[in-house]
Amino acid sequence: MPINHDAAGFVSEPGERSWTSTDGLLYALGVGAGLDELAFTTENTANLPQRVLPTMGVVMNAGGGGMFEAIGPFDLTMLVHGEQGITLHREIPVEGTLSSVGRVVGVWDKGSGAAVQLASDATLVETGEPLFSTRMTMFIRGEGGWGGDRGPAATGGEPPEREPDHRVSYRTRPDQALLYRLNGDRNPLHSDPSFAAMAGFDRPILHGLCTYGFSGRALLHTLCGSDPSRFRSMDGRFASPVFPGEELTIEMWVVGDGECTFRTLGEDGRVVLKGGEHTFTP
């Protein structure tokens, strides 16, 4: 049964999600933070109050109900995360409750598959103030070819033809995916070797959003002085799978006042996250 090609325009009912200090600590560990980032990995260090990594918003969104029901059933082994973005309207508190509404922006025919773009907006329940907005595109292999609109071409985030202004490398752990999945994404592609084999991989791969979180840490510490209140937005396109244990290198080019283009490379130099755009308060 094919997905619903007419799902664009669907808007969900509001959904709520609460989080605590522990969620922030677990997310930080899941994207590689450790002993040298105690503001994000512990709550009991003297004179250093706990804070939340800005990219945690991509795993917090309640999204409202009915989003995937509106798209229709599909084979999870055929799902690829294509793009991800977040805009922060304020710093994420250490604990709280948010309300979010999701919407299906578009369902596009890419021939070999369907591209589905989703977006959501979250507000703090206690105050009603905007918290963050997210956007993502997923590619579902085998669901294209119905003669529909191909949708907009991916643009932006191309690095200048010069050496990066900054380069930061982080090594992922061999068990990084097992730790990261505790943030909520239990897709067996990242933990079950037999499921990964059905998807065409010789072993489980790292979550794309884990690579995204590693990249966000580099941007935060390099361009925002490790201050989450200066982190405005981050967008990127996933270009190649990452295997747990690989070293990731984030290359950054400052291209304007509070504007950066970036890309993330795997251990062999291949681009794994491209078209990166980051905005920040200088």
C-alpha positions in Angstrom: 0.0 0.0 0.0 1.6 3.3 -1.0 2.0 6.3 1.2 -0.5 9.1 1.1 0.7 11.4 -1.6 -1.8 14.1 -0.6 -0.7 14.3 3.1 0.8 17.8 2.5 -1.0 20.4 4.6 -1.9 18.1 7.4 -1.6 19.8 10.8 -1.5 17.8 14.0 -3.3 18.4 17.3 -1.0 19.9 20.0 1.1 17.4 21.9 2.9 17.8 25.2 6.3 16.6 26.3 7.9 17.1 29.7 11.6 16.8 30.4 13.9 16.8 33.4 17.5 17.4 34.3 18.3 13.8 33.6 17.1 14.1 29.9 19.6 16.9 29.3 22.4 14.9 30.8 21.6 11.8 28.8 21.3 13.7 25.6 24.7 15.4 26.2 26.4 12.0 26.8 24.6 10.6 23.8 26.2 13.1 21.5 29.7 12.7 23.0 30.0 15.4 25.7 32.1 14.3 28.7 34.4 15.5 31.4 35.4 18.7 29.7 31.8 19.8 29.2 30.5 19.5 32.8 27.9 22.3 32.3 26.0 19.8 30.1 27.0 16.5 31.7 26.4 17.1 35.4 24.0 19.0 37.6 26.1 19.2 40.8 29.3 21.0 39.9 29.9 24.0 42.2 29.4 27.4 40.5 28.5 25.8 37.2 24.8 25.4 36.8 23.5 22.8 34.4 22.6 23.9 30.8 21.1 22.1 27.8 22.7 21.5 24.5 20.7 23.4 21.9 20.4 20.5 19.5 18.5 18.5 22.1 15.3 20.1 20.7 15.4 17.7 17.8 14.6 14.8 20.2 12.2 16.7 22.5 9.4 17.6 20.1 6.1 15.9 20.9 5.0 16.7 17.4 1.3 16.3 18.1 -0.7 13.3 17.0 -1.4 11.7 13.7 1.7 12.8 11.7 2.8 9.4 10.6 -0.8 8.1 10.3 -1.4 11.0 7.8 1.6 9.9 5.7 0.5 6.2 5.7 2.4 2.9 6.4 5.8 2.3 5.0 8.7 -0.1 5.5 11.1 1.3 8.1 14.1 -0.4 6.5 13.5 1.9 3.5 13.6 5.1 5.5 16.6 7.5 5.3 16.9 10.8 7.2 17.6 13.4 4.6 17.7 16.8 6.2 17.4 18.3 9.7 17.1 21.8 11.0 16.3 23.7 14.2 15.7 27.3 15.1 16.0 28.3 18.8 13.7 31.1 20.0 15.3 31.0 23.5 17.6 28.8 25.5 16.1 25.4 26.4 15.5 25.2 30.1 16.9 22.3 32.2 13.4 21.1 32.9 9.9 22.0 31.8 6.9 21.1 29.6 6.4 22.0 26.0 3.5 21.9 23.6 4.1 21.4 19.9 2.2 21.3 16.7 3.5 19.4 13.7 2.6 19.7 10.0 3.4 17.9 6.8 5.0 20.5 4.5 5.3 18.4 1.4 5.3 15.0 -0.2 7.5 14.9 -3.3 8.2 12.4 -6.0 11.9 11.8 -6.3 11.6 8.9 -8.7 13.4 6.2 -6.7 11.6 7.3 -3.5 9.4 9.9 -1.8 10.7 12.9 0.1 8.5 13.9 3.0 9.1 17.2 4.7 7.8 17.7 8.3 7.9 20.8 10.5 6.9 21.7 14.0 6.7 24.6 16.5 7.1 24.2 20.2 6.2 26.6 23.0 6.7 26.5 26.8 3.5 25.5 28.5 4.2 27.5 31.6 4.7 30.8 29.8 3.3 30.3 26.3 6.6 31.7 24.8 8.1 30.2 21.7 10.8 27.7 22.4 12.1 26.2 19.1 11.0 25.2 15.6 12.2 22.1 13.8 12.2 20.9 10.2 13.2 17.6 8.7 13.0 15.8 5.4 12.9 12.0 5.3 13.4 9.9 2.1 11.4 6.7 1.8 13.1 4.5 -0.8 10.7 2.7 -3.2 7.8 5.1 -2.6 8.4 7.3 -5.7 7.4 7.2 -9.3 3.8 8.2 -9.1 4.3 11.2 -11.4 4.1 13.9 -8.7 5.9 17.1 -8.1 9.6 16.6 -7.5 9.7 19.5 -5.0 12.3 22.1 -4.4 16.0 21.4 -5.0 18.3 21.4 -2.0 20.3 24.6 -1.9 22.6 26.6 0.4 25.4 25.7 2.7 28.1 25.4 0.1 31.5 26.1 1.7 33.7 28.8 0.2 36.7 27.7 -1.8 39.2 28.3 0.9 40.5 26.6 4.0 38.0 26.4 6.9 38.2 29.0 9.6 37.8 26.3 12.2 38.2 22.6 12.3 37.2 20.4 15.3 37.4 16.6 15.5 35.5 14.3 17.9 35.8 10.5 18.0 32.5 8.6 18.5 32.4 5.6 20.8 32.0 2.0 19.4 28.8 1.8 21.5 27.7 5.4 20.7 24.4 4.3 19.0 23.4 2.2 22.0 23.8 5.2 24.3 22.2 7.7 21.9 19.1 5.5 21.3 18.1 6.0 25.0 17.0 9.5 23.9 14.0 7.9 22.3 14.9 6.7 18.8 14.8 2.9 19.2 15.0 2.1 15.4 16.7 -1.3 15.3 18.8 0.0 12.3 21.1 1.4 15.0 21.3 -1.6 17.3 20.3 -4.9 15.7 22.8 -6.3 13.2 20.2 -8.5 11.5 17.9 -5.5 10.9 20.9 -3.4 9.7 21.7 -6.2 7.2 18.2 -6.1 5.8 18.8 -2.3 5.2 22.0 -3.1 3.3 24.6 -2.4 6.1 27.1 -4.9 7.4 26.6 -3.6 11.0 24.3 -1.0 12.7 24.9 2.6 11.8 25.0 5.7 13.9 21.8 7.8 14.1 21.9 10.8 11.7 20.8 13.0 14.6 23.7 11.8 16.7 26.1 13.0 14.0 24.0 16.2 13.9 24.4 16.6 17.7 28.2 16.0 17.5 28.3 18.7 14.8 26.2 21.1 17.0 28.6 20.7 19.9 31.5 21.8 17.7 29.5 24.8 16.5 28.4 25.7 20.1 31.9 25.6 21.6 33.7 27.1 18.6 31.4 29.9 17.6 29.1 30.5 20.6 31.7 30.4 23.4 29.9 27.3 24.8 26.9 29.6 25.5 23.6 28.0 24.4 21.8 31.4 24.5 23.9 32.5 21.5 23.0 29.4 19.4 20.3 30.5 16.9 19.8 27.9 14.2 21.4 24.9 12.5 20.5 23.1 9.3 22.2 20.3 7.4 21.7 17.4 4.9 22.8 13.9 5.6 25.1 12.6 2.9 26.6 9.3 4.1 26.1 6.9 7.0 28.4 7.0 9.9 29.5 3.9 11.9 29.9 4.0 15.6 33.6 4.4 16.5 34.4 6.7 13.6 36.1 10.1 14.1 34.0 13.1 12.9 35.6 16.3 11.8 33.5 19.5 11.6 34.8 22.2 9.3 33.5 25.7 9.7 33.6 28.8 7.5 32.4 32.1 9.0 30.6 33.8 6.0 28.9 36.8 7.7 28.1 38.4 11.0 26.7 35.6 13.0 26.6 33.2 10.0 28.6 30.1 9.3 28.7 27.4 6.7 29.9 24.0 7.8 30.2 20.3 6.9 31.1 17.2 8.8 33.5 14.6 7.5 33.9 10.9 8.4 37.2 9.3 9.3 38.1 8.6 5.7 37.4 12.2 4.6 34.0 11.6 3.0 31.3 14.2 3.7 28.6 12.8 6.0 26.7 16.0 6.8 26.7 18.7 4.0 25.0 22.0 3.2 25.5 23.0 6.8 24.2 26.5 7.8 24.5 27.8 11.4 23.5 31.2 12.8 24.6 32.6 16.1 24.9 35.7 18.2 28.5 36.9 17.8 
